[in-house]
Amino acid sequence: MTNAEFADAQVLSEASPALDDAWVRELARERYGIEGEMKPLTGERDRNYRLERATDGARFMLKISHPAETALVADFQTQALLHLATTDPGLPVQRIVPTREGAASFICDPGDGLPRVVRLFSYLPGLPLPEAPRTPRQQQNLARMLARLDLALAGFEHPAGELPLPWDLQRADSVRGLLAHIAEPERRALAAAALDRFERDARPVLRTLPAQPIHNDFNIYNLLVDPADTDRIAAILDFGDMVRAPCINDLAVAAAYQAGTGDDPLAAIVPLVAAYHAVRPLSTAEAGVLFDLITARLVMVVAISGWRAARYPENAPYLLRNNPLSWARLQACERVGSAAATAAFRRALKL
């Protein structure tokens, strides 16, 4: 995906049109037989609703995709969840709830001439991870859960996996054109240096590493924990950024959200990487590019979210929720440097 193609990515550059609540309620009743309370949920791209069935209180999540998202891309996510239900039924991921006719998804037009893909998912309860106390055991469980997810997705393939995706870490340099939106010269230079290192040192190696469909957004905002045991991961949410990519990218995304902001930003990352390695062992080459992938992901967060917030100020609080912390993490990681970080990873993994 080139800079120009990135800027034209409608799923990111155009807000999803609002839908009439009465129309959504009727859709749920007609296609799924569900009537009851409906609550809109926040989402980056799609229109999401929590449904609570009046007859028994059962909860579901209705997802009406962004009209710019193709049926092929939506099917990628759908088929991945169906695959996981077979390969690892114990994984805490949403299940597809079929329509009355047994369909996993369908296409509808709310009357504006813009067809959308509709799906209904089981609703997973839990406490958002950012609201829970953080512990080493919780971080280890997070890493093990991600490794387990990656193992369960191995062998799954879908034609949409090769399509360009704005959040695809293996194409992190596609956000370079967005750095112009960063007002502070020091921050802009910091981000550019991380992308330079990604292009020079990581991208050539990525082509040689094991690749498969990955979640690609295993961040703390997409995880729920058990309120009664906040060390236990209760739900993995949002498969909307799935892509076929080197498996190490999944770990890099998760690690980027664990980086510290002080003198030792790797203090939480190294145990996370070790816990992942215990379930899905990493190669020397994978460990060698991990730090550069982590910093590239942090650049993507600040670049994409900053650009989108400037376009859609009404959604800025949601879009920028990771920005200040991501800048602090990037600055802290750059103070450590790639060589020292990679040496720390290899020592921890005995590689």
C-alpha positions as CSV (number, residue, x, y, z in Angstrom):
1,M,0.0,0.0,0.0
2,T,1.6,3.3,-1.1
3,N,1.1,6.6,0.6
4,A,-1.4,7.6,-2.0
5,E,-3.3,4.4,-1.6
6,F,-3.3,4.8,2.1
7,A,-4.7,8.3,1.9
8,D,-7.5,6.9,-0.3
9,A,-8.4,4.0,2.1
10,Q,-12.1,4.8,2.5
11,V,-12.5,2.6,5.6
12,L,-10.2,5.0,7.4
13,S,-10.8,8.3,5.6
14,E,-14.6,8.3,5.6
15,A,-16.8,8.0,8.6
16,S,-19.4,5.3,8.5
17,P,-22.8,6.9,7.7
18,A,-25.2,7.0,10.6
19,L,-28.1,4.5,10.6
20,D,-31.6,5.0,11.8
21,D,-32.2,3.2,15.1
22,A,-35.6,2.1,14.1
23,W,-34.2,0.5,11.0
24,V,-31.6,-1.4,13.0
25,R,-34.1,-2.7,15.4
26,E,-36.3,-4.0,12.6
27,L,-33.3,-5.6,11.0
28,A,-32.5,-7.5,14.2
29,R,-36.1,-8.5,14.6
30,E,-36.6,-9.6,11.0
31,R,-33.3,-11.5,10.4
32,Y,-32.5,-12.8,13.9
33,G,-35.8,-12.8,15.7
34,I,-34.4,-10.5,18.4
35,E,-36.4,-7.8,20.1
36,G,-35.4,-5.9,23.2
37,E,-33.0,-3.2,24.4
38,M,-30.5,-1.9,21.9
39,K,-27.4,0.2,22.8
40,P,-24.9,1.7,20.2
41,L,-21.3,0.8,20.9
42,T,-18.2,2.8,20.1
43,G,-16.2,1.6,17.1
44,E,-13.4,2.8,14.9
45,R,-15.1,2.0,11.6
46,D,-18.3,0.0,11.8
47,R,-21.7,0.6,13.4
48,N,-21.9,-1.8,16.4
49,Y,-24.9,-2.4,18.7
50,R,-25.4,-4.4,21.9
51,L,-28.7,-6.2,21.8
52,E,-30.4,-7.6,24.9
53,R,-33.2,-10.0,24.1
54,A,-36.3,-9.2,26.0
55,T,-37.4,-12.9,26.4
56,D,-34.4,-14.1,28.3
57,G,-31.9,-11.3,28.7
58,A,-29.3,-12.9,26.4
59,R,-26.9,-10.4,24.9
60,F,-25.5,-10.1,21.4
61,M,-23.4,-7.7,19.3
62,L,-24.8,-6.6,16.0
63,K,-22.1,-5.4,13.6
64,I,-23.0,-3.4,10.4
65,S,-19.8,-3.0,8.5
66,H,-18.5,0.2,7.0
67,P,-20.0,0.5,3.4
68,A,-16.4,0.7,2.1
69,E,-15.5,-2.7,3.5
70,T,-16.0,-5.3,0.9
71,A,-17.9,-8.6,1.5
72,L,-14.6,-10.4,0.9
73,V,-12.9,-8.6,3.8
74,A,-15.8,-9.1,6.1
75,D,-15.9,-12.8,5.2
76,F,-12.2,-13.1,6.2
77,Q,-13.1,-12.2,9.7
78,T,-16.2,-14.4,9.7
79,Q,-14.4,-17.5,8.4
80,A,-11.5,-16.9,10.9
81,L,-14.0,-17.1,13.8
82,L,-15.6,-20.2,12.4
83,H,-12.1,-21.7,12.0
84,L,-11.2,-20.9,15.6
85,A,-14.5,-22.5,16.8
86,T,-13.1,-25.8,15.3
87,T,-9.4,-25.6,16.0
88,D,-9.5,-24.3,19.6
89,P,-13.1,-24.1,20.9
90,G,-11.9,-22.9,24.3
91,L,-10.5,-19.7,23.1
92,P,-12.5,-16.7,24.5
93,V,-13.5,-15.2,21.1
94,Q,-17.0,-14.2,19.9
95,R,-19.0,-16.8,18.0
96,I,-21.0,-16.2,14.9
97,V,-24.8,-16.3,15.5
98,P,-26.6,-17.3,12.3
99,T,-29.7,-15.6,10.8
100,R,-33.0,-17.4,11.0
101,E,-32.1,-18.8,7.6
102,G,-28.8,-20.1,8.9
103,A,-26.5,-17.6,7.2
104,A,-23.3,-16.4,8.9
105,S,-23.7,-13.0,7.3
106,F,-25.8,-11.1,4.8
107,I,-25.7,-7.9,2.8
108,C,-28.3,-5.2,3.3
109,D,-29.0,-1.6,2.0
110,P,-30.5,0.8,4.6
111,G,-31.9,2.9,1.7
112,D,-28.9,5.0,0.9
113,G,-27.6,2.9,-2.0
114,L,-24.6,1.7,0.1
115,P,-24.7,-2.0,0.8
116,R,-23.3,-3.2,4.1
117,V,-22.3,-6.6,5.5
118,V,-24.3,-7.5,8.6
119,R,-23.3,-10.1,11.3
120,L,-24.4,-11.0,14.7
121,F,-21.9,-12.2,17.4
122,S,-22.2,-13.6,20.8
123,Y,-21.6,-11.0,23.5
124,L,-18.7,-11.6,25.8
125,P,-18.9,-10.1,29.2
126,G,-15.9,-8.9,31.1
127,L,-13.9,-5.9,32.4
128,P,-11.9,-3.9,29.9
129,L,-8.3,-4.6,30.5
130,P,-7.3,-0.9,30.8
131,E,-9.6,-0.7,33.8
132,A,-8.1,-3.7,35.6
133,P,-5.0,-3.7,37.9
134,R,-1.9,-4.8,36.0
135,T,0.1,-7.8,37.3
136,P,2.9,-9.9,35.9
137,R,0.7,-13.0,35.9
138,Q,-1.9,-11.1,33.8
139,Q,0.7,-10.1,31.2
140,Q,2.0,-13.7,31.0
141,N,-1.6,-14.9,30.5
142,L,-2.1,-12.3,27.8
143,A,1.1,-13.5,26.0
144,R,0.1,-17.1,26.2
145,M,-3.4,-16.4,24.9
146,L,-1.9,-14.6,21.9
147,A,0.4,-17.5,21.2
148,R,-2.5,-19.9,21.5
149,L,-4.5,-17.8,19.1
150,D,-1.7,-17.7,16.6
151,L,-1.3,-21.5,16.8
152,A,-5.1,-21.9,16.3
153,L,-5.0,-19.7,13.2
154,A,-2.1,-21.6,11.6
155,G,-3.3,-23.4,8.5
156,F,-6.2,-21.0,7.9
157,E,-6.1,-19.2,4.6
158,H,-8.4,-16.7,2.9
159,P,-8.0,-14.7,-0.3
160,A,-8.6,-11.4,1.6
161,G,-5.5,-12.0,3.7
162,E,-3.3,-10.6,0.9
163,L,-5.3,-7.4,0.4
164,P,-3.7,-4.0,1.4
165,L,-4.6,-3.0,4.9
166,P,-3.8,0.4,6.5
167,W,-2.8,-1.2,9.8
168,D,-0.6,-3.9,8.2
169,L,2.7,-3.7,10.2
170,Q,4.7,-5.3,7.4
171,R,3.9,-2.2,5.4
172,A,4.6,0.3,8.2
173,D,6.4,2.6,5.8
174,S,3.0,3.4,4.1
175,V,2.3,5.9,6.9
176,R,5.4,8.0,6.1
177,G,3.3,10.5,4.2
178,L,1.2,11.0,7.3
179,L,4.2,12.3,9.3
180,A,3.6,15.7,7.7
181,H,0.6,16.0,10.1
182,I,2.9,15.9,13.1
183,A,3.4,19.5,14.1
184,E,6.5,19.1,16.4
185,P,9.8,18.7,14.5
186,E,11.3,16.6,17.2
187,R,8.5,14.1,17.2
188,R,8.4,14.0,13.4
189,A,12.1,13.2,13.3
190,L,11.7,10.5,16.0
191,A,8.9,8.8,13.9
192,A,10.9,9.1,10.7
193,A,14.0,7.5,12.3
194,A,11.9,4.5,13.5
195,L,10.5,4.0,10.0
196,D,14.0,4.3,8.4
197,R,15.2,1.5,10.7
198,F,12.1,-0.6,9.9
199,E,12.8,-0.2,6.1
200,R,16.5,-0.9,6.4
201,D,16.7,-3.7,9.0
202,A,13.3,-5.3,9.5
203,R,11.4,-5.3,6.2
204,P,13.9,-7.4,4.3
205,V,13.9,-10.1,7.0
206,L,10.1,-10.1,7.3
207,R,9.8,-11.7,3.8
208,T,11.7,-14.8,5.1
209,L,9.7,-15.4,8.3
210,P,6.7,-17.7,8.9
211,A,3.5,-16.0,7.8
212,Q,-0.2,-16.7,8.3
213,P,-3.5,-14.9,9.1
214,I,-3.0,-13.0,12.4
215,H,-5.3,-10.9,14.7
216,N,-3.1,-7.8,14.1
217,D,-4.6,-5.7,16.9
218,F,-4.0,-7.5,20.1
219,N,-4.0,-4.4,22.2
220,I,-5.3,-3.8,25.7
221,Y,-8.5,-2.2,24.4
222,N,-9.4,-5.4,22.6
223,L,-9.1,-7.6,25.6
224,L,-11.5,-8.2,28.5
225,V,-10.6,-9.8,31.8
226,D,-12.7,-11.7,34.4
227,P,-13.9,-9.2,37.0
228,A,-13.5,-11.9,39.7
229,D,-10.0,-12.8,38.6
230,T,-8.5,-9.9,36.6
231,D,-5.4,-12.0,35.8
232,R,-7.6,-14.2,33.5
233,I,-8.2,-13.1,29.9
234,A,-12.0,-13.4,29.4
235,A,-12.4,-12.2,25.8
236,I,-10.4,-11.4,22.7
237,L,-12.3,-8.8,20.6
238,D,-12.2,-7.1,17.2
239,F,-10.8,-9.3,14.4
240,G,-11.4,-6.4,12.0
241,D,-7.7,-5.8,11.3
242,M,-6.8,-9.3,10.3
243,V,-4.2,-9.8,7.7
244,R,-1.9,-12.5,6.4
245,A,1.5,-11.4,7.7
246,P,4.6,-12.7,9.6
247,C,3.4,-14.2,12.9
248,I,6.0,-12.1,14.8
249,N,3.9,-9.0,13.9
250,D,1.2,-10.2,16.2
251,L,3.6,-10.3,19.1
252,A,5.0,-6.9,18.2
253,V,1.6,-5.3,18.2
254,A,0.9,-6.7,21.7
255,A,4.3,-5.7,23.0
256,A,4.0,-2.2,21.7
257,Y,1.1,-1.6,24.2
258,Q,3.1,-3.1,27.1
259,A,6.2,-0.8,26.6
260,G,7.0,1.4,29.6
261,T,7.7,5.1,29.5
262,G,10.6,5.3,32.0
263,D,14.2,4.3,32.0
264,D,13.4,0.6,31.3
265,P,10.6,0.4,28.7
266,L,11.4,-3.3,28.2
267,A,10.7,-4.3,31.8
268,A,7.2,-5.6,30.9
269,I,8.0,-6.5,27.3
270,V,10.7,-9.0,28.0
271,P,8.5,-11.3,30.2
272,L,5.7,-10.9,27.7
273,V,8.0,-12.2,24.9
274,A,9.3,-15.0,27.1
275,A,5.7,-16.2,27.9
276,Y,4.7,-16.1,24.2
277,H,7.9,-18.0,23.4
278,A,7.0,-20.8,25.9
279,V,3.9,-21.6,23.8
280,R,5.0,-20.6,20.3
281,P,8.8,-20.6,20.1
282,L,10.4,-17.8,18.3
283,S,13.4,-18.1,16.0
284,T,16.5,-16.0,16.2
285,A,15.4,-14.1,13.1
286,E,12.0,-13.3,14.6
287,A,13.6,-12.0,17.9
288,G,16.0,-10.0,15.8
289,V,13.3,-7.8,14.2
290,L,10.9,-7.6,17.1
291,F,12.1,-4.3,18.6
292,D,12.0,-2.5,15.2
293,L,8.5,-3.8,14.7
294,I,7.4,-2.6,18.1
295,T,8.6,1.0,17.4
296,A,7.2,0.9,13.9
297,R,3.8,0.0,15.3
298,L,4.0,2.9,17.8
299,V,4.7,5.2,14.8
300,M,1.6,3.8,13.0
301,V,-0.5,4.5,16.1
302,V,0.4,8.1,16.4
303,A,0.5,8.8,12.6
304,I,-2.8,7.1,11.7
305,S,-4.8,8.2,14.7
306,G,-3.5,11.8,14.5
307,W,-4.4,12.0,10.8
308,R,-7.9,10.6,11.4
309,A,-8.6,12.8,14.4
310,A,-7.8,15.9,12.3
311,R,-10.4,14.7,9.8
312,Y,-13.0,13.7,12.3
313,P,-12.7,15.9,15.4
314,E,-16.1,14.6,16.7
315,N,-14.5,11.2,17.2
316,A,-11.1,12.5,18.3
317,P,-11.2,11.3,22.0
318,Y,-11.7,7.7,20.8
319,L,-9.2,8.0,18.0
320,L,-6.5,9.6,20.1
321,R,-6.9,7.5,23.2
322,N,-3.5,5.8,22.7
323,N,-1.6,8.8,21.3
324,P,0.1,10.5,24.4
325,L,1.1,7.2,25.8
326,S,2.3,5.9,22.4
327,W,4.6,9.0,22.0
328,A,6.0,8.4,25.5
329,R,6.6,4.8,24.8
330,L,8.3,5.5,21.4
331,Q,10.6,8.1,23.0
332,A,11.5,5.6,25.8
333,C,12.2,2.8,23.4
334,E,14.4,4.9,21.2
335,R,16.5,5.8,24.2
336,V,17.2,2.0,24.7
337,G,18.0,1.4,21.0
338,S,17.5,-1.6,18.8
339,A,20.8,-3.4,19.5
340,A,20.4,-3.4,23.3
341,A,16.7,-4.4,23.1
342,T,17.4,-7.3,20.7
343,A,20.2,-8.5,23.0
344,A,17.8,-8.4,25.9
345,F,15.2,-10.5,24.0
346,R,17.8,-13.1,22.9
347,R,19.1,-13.5,26.4
348,A,15.6,-14.0,27.8
349,L,14.8,-16.5,25.1
350,K,18.2,-18.2,25.3
351,L,18.7,-17.7,21.5
